[in-house]
């Protein structure tokens, strides 16, 4: 018997700390709505004595914001053929912002089969073609691990003939996909060595790894020297494999050319916040960073030629083990940890040590609420527990592709919603000062403040990500910040805030209130999807800022939570109409018909919110079918069976919408 969904109510914490001081989404400017004669932050009217004063200087540039966290990963490559993963990737590829996410996937080359002939090896690329099409068509880029063994042809990387054969395989791969997708696309990818060669996933020892790398490098260079290759993606801090790999790339003898040393485009490692455990251990990202800095210091001391290379932790997760269930992964706790880990890398590596740091949260798997995933899966499938015991079965892959799809449903977790908020950050960082100083490594409250350069009119938009993320995942309570924005160009502004906390963007709590049913009805899925989106806190405000004025807001920060503060100069220019609207039926678990809609937003340097309109025919009438404004360019519509017509509307924080052309589906 199914349990009917109750009306969505805020949690107890949400009722007590709804996110902002008093009843509004944000307190009004300390000087009224015109910003004239702003009082000092410490003495402004209405300020709580417990609030920490923060001043953000939009006109003081603090360097680029490269979106270095916009990546994810999963294993194995066979998941790319499942509709569940394709739906996941459709949402990932529809995130706001200009950065195209990277996706790092194990065992891609196991999708290739090969047969030795008198003239070499003949390869069948068809499955890998389809797998990569799945990524590129959704606006995603591979972080392409050259991992896998086509038809188990390769047995000895100490044997020169097999090393040359691997080089030829990589050459054929690079040439094929440069022709298939274009040079500009493939040179934007990242190629990487075999995953974690200091663990038993690699069978040919450290000399074999050096030979393998030489073959990979030569194979890519034969097609285009602009193709980027790095590694070693080792799992153990300063392992002998890590040291031997760097020594070989720096000054070792190349097995193919006899030359000393070679080219390396980036250095990658894997460091986690805490070891794998069935218990809810305390994630300690600072320990992760300390281990990363050991690697950075080692490179600078022993291989100064590589000191300025990008340094990538491409499995920078709070806890090792994606498939050991932890409830905090379903809640805003994980979203806040993702934001904090990105900010700690910015502060401790990029700014303090001048490291070109990148991070990947390896959370692209398919799984349920407690797994390290972007969605909670509802359906009959079970998914591989990890790569340790993985063996690719291409016959099973092909049978799965030919079989009828299993009905399923996905519900967004805060781990994906926080990537939406981070996608709305601007391309430049700006100055932040506070009294007393922010101490995110102590109390978990920190921020990243960003701007967009205005077109000859000064800085006209600011976006500030505020996170509350104490290391101890069972912490609770709240902090208060009194944020003053200075250095913005004068004019009329739209001011808004989005929030992830217990009462906003946390569908798990609703499911928990129903006592965790395995089978849900259509109304329950609708309720979960209404609860899954980052919440807009109150109405968008309209504020006039005079020359030299400040915009001041007092913000309550629940622990844990993520808040995005936005102030954007109002404009008469409308949002551009979305284009390339597509629809596809999904095998849903309820009597309703699931339709996945995606679209391409008009290029813009302003925030865009989207609505999906649906009607019985081109003549209408049309109604909005998304429960709250959307930040991403994707939406799953669960409708009564039968066709209809869709329009997608886009609007800025203020102003009327622009509507796409009709899509009959």
Secondary structure by P-SEA (a helix, b strand, c coil): ccccccccccccccccccccccccccccccccccccccccccccccccccbbbbbbccccccccccccccccccccccccccaaaaaaaaaaaaccccbbbbbbbccccccbbbbbccccccccaaaaaaaaaaaaaacbbbcccccccccccccccccaaaaaaaaaaaaaaaaaaaaaccaaaaaabbbbcccccccccccccaaaaaaaaaaaaaaaaaccccbbbbcccccccccaaaaaaaaaacccccccccccbbbbcbbbbbbcccccccccccccaaaaaaaaaaaaaaaaaccccccccbbbcccccccccccccccccccaaaaaaaaaaaaaaacccccccccbbbbbccccccccccccccbbbbcccccccccccccccaaaaaaaaacccccbbbbbcaaaaaaaaaaacccbbbbbbcccccccccccccccccccccccccccbbbbbbbbcccccccccbbbbbbbbccccccbbbbbbbbbccccccaaaaaaaacccccccaaaaaaaaaaccccccccbbbbbbcccbbbbbbbbbcccbbbbbbbbbbbccccccccbbbbbbccccccbbbbbbbbbcccccbbbbbbbbbcccccccccccccccccccbbbbbcccccbbbbbbbbccbbbbbbcccccc
